[in-house]
Amino acid sequence: MEDLFFPAETEEEIPSSSARVYLETVQEKGERLDVFCTRMTGETRAFIQKLILEERVRVNGGACRANTRLKAGDQVEVHIAAPAETALVPENIPLSIVYEDPDIAVIDKPKGMVVHPAPGNESGTLVNAVMYHVKDLSGIGGELRPGIVHRIDKMTSGLLVIAKNDAAHRSLAEQMKIHAAERIYLAIVNGNIREDSGTVDAPIGRHPVDRKRMAVVRDGREAVTHWRVLERYGDHTLIAARLETGRTHQIRVHMAHIKHPVAGDAVYGPEKNRLGLEGQALHAARLFLTHPRTGERMGFRAPIPTYFESALRKAGRKETVPLENVLNGAVKGFLDGEK
């Protein structure tokens, strides 16, 4: 699976479903075992403590307590079992299919829908709906992720592409990896951005303390987001953002990093928002890719959803120019190579 790329934002990166084993030598003495393993694996501390109780964490070959203080030179081994696979059931859930042919399908995912099953979301996902409405999905993503090349967050709306066979999946994954597929988002952010455009080039990795969050960190993975201001409303700004890379929560992390978090994003911004939003105001509005079989360059658009337009009205937008026209100008600039 290492030759495939599952971009995030979007999008959370899709983890391997196989068992994982971590082995690392302690460099400095004094750190607690559970803290060390949390940092080593990127898992939550509670999860690591559970593994320690189950004796799936070993220090120099033996079981230890969570509060064991490590010494320099200790060998720490962590075993994380593969998640149990559950049978997927096709579900007749309404689904907006923007485009479909024998190789691909482009879906306009609604806000609030999880892309694929996971603990706490075993049904009602995009995958359950896709299995009902779309036939012959690729198997590269595994039993729980048939056809899924990339994904977007539960509370982000908009476009993603589904592969209907393995050849299409490999082609689309490669396009994402080499940045040949263009993904452009609409976002309402907090505050008034003075500049008309910019680029955030800052590596993203797990937050050093809260492992469920991402953050800009020195040893993170390369992450680049280009943005352009579309309209300003005083306390909020409407932007278009183009992903050059696809890291977990990339746009949300990058905008928070420059002190303009996405409106409604309680994870990376204020818990309360004045726009009546449930979750972040982030919409995957445009997708451009090369068809895996024909080689044709194709572009897709997702209509701006009602929740987004309602938030814009509360932010102070006046309908002087149709929002689609405003967005089209930014899209053209991005595609013409302007940052």
C-alpha positions, 0 to 999 in steps of 0.5 A: 500500500505504500505506493498509493497516496490517500490525500487528506484535508481534507481530509484525514489520511486513510490509515493502513488496516494492517497490524502495526509494530513500533520499536524504538530505543529510548534516548533520554532517561526519565520519561513515563512509558505511556507518554513515550509511547503516545509520542512514538505512535501518535495514538491517544494516551488512553489507548496506549494505557489500554495496550499497556494493561493488555501487555501489548507494550514491552520494555526490554522484552517485559511488561511494565506499568504505564508510569514506568520511568524509562532509562536511556537505552531501553528498547520499547516495543508497541503492538497495535492489532489490526482493527476488526473488519465489519461487513459493509451493508449498502444503504439507500441513502440519498446521494448527489452524484455529480458525474459517473462513467464506467471508471469514476464517480464524483460525489458531492458529499453533504455536511455531516456525513462521514466518508467511511465506517469507523468506530462510532460511525459503523453505518450511514456513511458515504461508503454505505451510500456509494455501495447502494448507488454505484456498482463495481468499486475498486478494492484497493482501499480495503473492505471498509473503503471500497473505491475511496481515493481521498476523503474530506472531514465529516463537517466539510461538504463538497466534492470527492472522486470514487474509483470504480476499478483498480486501474482508475484508483491507481491513476487518481492516487498518483494524480493526487500524489504529484499534485496533478489533481486540483482541489479548490475550497471555499472557506469563511474565516474569522477576522479581516485578512488585509492581503489579497492572496498568500501561501501558507507553507508550513509542515503539519504533524500530530499536535505534541500534546493533543494527539487527536489534533494536527498542528504546524510542527517542525518535523511534520510533513510538507504542507502548502495551501494557496489562498485568495480573498474573495470578499471581506465583511469586517469580522469575517473574510471569504476565501478560496483555498487551493491545496497543493498537498493533502494533509490531515485538516490542512486548510483548517490548521493553516488558517488557524496558524495565520490567526484566521481560523475557519469560522465554526471550527471549534477544534482549531478556533473559538468554541463559539461562533456568530454565524450559526454554524455547526462545524467549519464553514469549508466547502470543496467547491471545485475538482479538476483531474485527468480521466484515468482511461481517456486522458481528458482533463475534466472539471467538476463543481459542487453548488454552494450549499444552503448552510454556507450561504446562510452563514455568509448572509449572517457575516454581512454578504450582500447579493450584488454579484453571484457567489459562483461568479466571484469564485470562478475568477479565483479558480481561473487565477489558480489554474492560470498559475497565480498563487 
